[in-house]
Amino acid sequence: MERGDTSEEDEDELKEPPPEPTRFGWVQGVMVCTVDFIRCMLNIWGVILYLRLPWITAQAGIGMTWVIILLSSCITGITGLSTSAIATNGKVKGGGTYFLISRSLGPELGGSIGLIFAFANAVAVAMHTVGFAETVADLMRENGAVMVDRTNDIRIIGIITVTCLLGISMAGMAWESKAQILFFVVIMVSFASYIVGTIIPATPEKESKGFFSYKAGIFAANFVPGWRGKEGSFFGMFSIFFPSATGILAGANISGDLKVCQSASCCLPNGLMLNSYSENIMHCSACKRTHNCFLKYLEGCIGTACQYGWDFSECIKNGTCAYGISNYYQSMSMVSAFAPLITAGIFGATLSSALACLVSAPKVFQCLCKDRLYPLIGFFGKSYGKNDEPLRGYLLTYIIAACFILIAELNTIAPIISNFFLCSYCLINFSCFHASITNSPGWRPSFRFYSKWLSLLCAVCCVVIMFLLTWWAALIAFGVVLFLLGYTLYKKPEVNWGSSVQASSYNIALNQCVGLNNVEDHVKNYRPQCLVLTGSPSSRPALVDLVNCLTKNLSLMMCGNVVTGGPSESAVENACSESHVKWLNQRKVKSFYRGVVAAELRSGTPFLHLMLLSVHQGAGLGRIKPNVLLAGFKKDWRSDTPQATHSYIGILHDAFDLHYGVCVLRLKEGLDVSHPSQGHASVSIDAELQPGTVFQKKQGKKTIDVYWLFDDGGLTLLLPYLLTRRKRWARCKVRVFVGGEKDKKEEQKSFRHIRLNEVLQDYSRDAALIVVTMPVGRKGVCPTTLYMAWLDILSRDLRPPVLLVRGNQENVLTFYCQ
């Protein structure tokens, strides 16, 4: 047997560890920390740069286009700083933007923005694919090859292209990464061709199409806006341009595939973006807005081209100019030194961006599915292979992208994406601001170059711009966020991510409680704050339910559990088990719970009270502390030991000495529903297995009978009124009986209680609840057994629940107050 065990151990040692998933370093995966350098730059150098930036410049002018780019860069730059701060505050797993927001703000906002961001990336696949298909369709048309018409050709080419990209993505991240590197090289070569083409003198062919190299006159003419068409406005151009600036999160979206996600600060490629886009704008100082192939200068010539020997007047008047940056989307190819290189760059930019978005969307959505915040989406969270590839997510993204490809219009798809990305950026910046403003010790990012106020400003700007771009799309985006937020708040998923919302809740509660120290007590603001001696709450559900009716959404309720016995490990575990809190939460009882271990019940209760009191006052909670003690009636006082009865009555006297109001609840069938074999820690959390009580039922048109025998400050009258504010007790009528005659005050006490029990039997046998002012035996004068007998005689053999109440002589009624 020993030799056999040894061989098994040797076999375990010889087993190879499971293969590690493919991870990317800082070149392929991330430049420094979250932002994947190559992936980000490929997204930035995308379809908008090649096919729409010259057209945007023709509309907005060189000056306003710079403003558009600077505004986009400011938004993405600040968002990048916020992303870096969040990413360096802890371990970042798969899920990218969704993971960052959900673990910072919590599942309520994180889940909604995860869906929106994944959808935005899926639509971005369509935008980049349409850009590629548009270029291919234009090349085919120039060479006389047309399948149907331009729109349908774009649709056909787009569907074929996105299908091929799907195959590359499903082949795995390693293949996708190699393809991205190839595209990066092609784009850099195309940029070199473009820059050289702007420097060398323009040929007559280029001049005939409106390119004259760098000319001050053309720069001045093109510097001011020249709005045309329905998109002709600043924010119309911004909405089309902004998707090109959204590549900063392309690396973060595949955070699960990166070797290092939070080891250093984030370095954004915004400088490269500004440089490349500024160079592209500058070629607009060499190109006319509208032009055609008229070779000779004529009298009455219109336009700046006249001074360079070209007359484009006729096509300008007729609106038939085929070239110029206002009419010709392929103007970069015309300007470059070698046009096929620009075409290759367009192919590389559009395909690489589409591929990056096709990978990002499923990764984000997969993380959301695995968190199980929403129903019906778990099907798409399944992983395949050693890299946990979301193959089902790829197919879903493919379907969404194919639907938007059928639009076949780049200028229509881009504004849709802009609103969703702005919504995402708004929440990223708000996450950074919110985490910073809470001053939580857990917020300590290693990246220090951020400002919480800049993050807040950027978040506000994103919201404003969303409504300025397309107000109805902004309403839809926020409507989706609010709907999913409401759903998550209602369902309350069982996740605990230590979000800044939790930290903020603590700050708000602490500040409000400290503020109460400066507020004097007033009878108008009196609230019964109840310390309930429930033992294990699940063993006395009727007592819990009654107090919940009195305090829910009104005041403090705290369940106390004194576990008698020595301070053993099992006793401490029984007293402090989390199952008690889970039982209260499942029963929808808003209560605190505290358990202690003591040698006997009475020694535990003052200790419990003093502990709670010191906790509240020491923490500065001040006025949020118990002022009413509630306990169950000791039904077995006759058979139990005299010491146990003495301890029970001593608890009530201790409460009076501490200026507590005291309530004792008695049910005919008893309060304790626990079984002898049931331990304190074995609590049923299943709602179907929890016992129902009379206080959970609708009471109908019954009465709450109040026997006000002594003036105790009004607590005996206040508690029945609070019950009638609950829906279950709203139809009940409160009847008040004032007992006793002045000439019979000196009759025996014991006889009066017997007589009162007879009155209760006669008048209140059909009541929903009987509330009686509890008699108090003088401490040290009235024997505890006699006092216990009074309480027993007063409340015995009554069908309705009986609540014995005695205030602490503090006035709680507003009848005489000003």
Secondary structure, 3 states (H helix, E strand, C coil): CHHHHHHHHHHHHHCCCCCCCCCECCCCCCCECCECHHHHHHHHCCHHHHHHHHHHHHHHHHHHHHHHHHHHHHHHHHHHHHHHHHHCCCCCCCCHHHHHHHHHHCHHHHHHHHHHHHHHHHHHHHHHHHHHHHHHHHHHHHCCCCCCCHHHHHHHHHHHHHHHHHHHHHCCHHHHHHHHHHHHHHHHHHHHHHHHHHHCCCCHHHHHCCECCCCHHHHHHHHCCCCCCCCCCHHHHHHHHHHHHHHHHCCHHHHHHECCCCCCCCCCCHHHHHHHHHHHHHHHHCECCCECCCCCCCCCCCCHHHHHCCCCHHHHHHCCCCECCCCCCCHHHHHCCCHHHHHHHHHHHHHHHHHHHHHHHHHHHHHHHHHCCCCCCHHHHCCECCCCECHHHHHHHHHHHHHHHCCCCHHHHHHHHHHHHHHHHHHHHHHHHHHHHCCCCCCCCCCCCCCHHHHHHHHHHHHHHHHHHCHHHHHHHHHHHHHHHHHHHHHCCCCCCCCHHHHHHHHHHHHHHHHHCCCCCCHHHCCCCEEEECCCHHHCHHHHHHHHHHHCCCCCEEEEEEEECCCCHHHHHHHHCHHHHHHHHHCCCCCEEEEEEECCHHHHHHHHHHHHHHHHHHCCCCCCCCCEEEEECCCCCCCCCHHHHHHHHHHHHHHHHCCCEEEEEECCCCCCCCCCCCCCCCCCCCHHHCCCCHHHCCCCCCEEEEEECCCCCCHHHHHHHHHHCCHHHCCCEEEEEECCCHHHCCCCHHHHHHHHHHHHHHHCCCCCEEEEECCCCCCCCCCHHHHHHHHHHHHCCCCCCEEEEECCCCCCCCCCCC
